[in-house]
Amino acid sequence: MDNIRLQKYLSECGVLSRRAAETEISAGRVTVNGIPASLGDKVDPSADEVAWNGRIIKPKTSGGERRNTYILLNKPAGYVTTLSDEKGRRTIAYLIADAGTRLYPVGRLDQYSDGLLLCTDDGELTNKITHPSHHISKTYVGILTTRLDDRAIEELGVPFELNGYMLRPFEVRRLGYKKAGAADATVVEFVLHEGRNREIRNICAHHGYKLARLTRVAIGNIRLGDLPSGKWRHLTDEEVAYLKSI
């Protein structure tokens, strides 16, 4: 069997995305035949013993093909999208601990946002969905603590340069108004086609608006639906096939 890059091996084993694997390798948490690995190392999947945090990582086809796990979590606000946190903050690991296997988040959802978060042990799919070349749409519903008229909504949807980068086109649609104390708040739908960190919060701040809440309700054709906050469900076979077809 041909040698392959270590990060590709870890991804194909379904334990880490390639980018996450690079981080773990750089941090010294991956060994090959008992020796700490370095970025750029290659392995022979049929002969080398690869371990991550002391756990032996074997190919998915060892002893028969292993079926990956794919779930959709309705992340509550206040939880960070990691499996551990050096600051002691609540993580999604607690919410998905009963999934029966170790899963990893697909991308990020910031601590103060809630809603749809995909988690899986399929590193190849994670890499595919989060890679910059795959602009899968992400839909959010935000509550802005001010009343926005048609002109303000139109201006909100105009891309601009943020930190030296021109934002890709995105869609903004007003869904309605609701009371926020004594004032009106505007419920707005945002559809993004890239995954820049805190993009919607930065868009609103650019225009001087404050977000009272931000909820991700869809990734592509996969929707959050009425799943209760803090709960998860398995993706259907059709949903998994859709993600792999993107």
ABEGO torsion letter per residue (X at the ends): XBBBBAAAAAAAAGABBAAAAAAAAAAGABBBGGBBBBBGBBBBAAABBBBBGGBBBBBAABGEBBBBBBBBBBBBBGBBBBABBAAGBBBAAAAAAAAGBBBBBBEBBBAABBEBBBBBABAAAAAAAABAABBBBBBBBBBBABBBBAAAAAAAABBBBBGGBBBBBBBBBBAEBBBBEABBBBBBBBBBABABBGAAAAAAAAAGBBBABBBBABBEABBAEABBBGBBBBBBAAAAAAAAAX
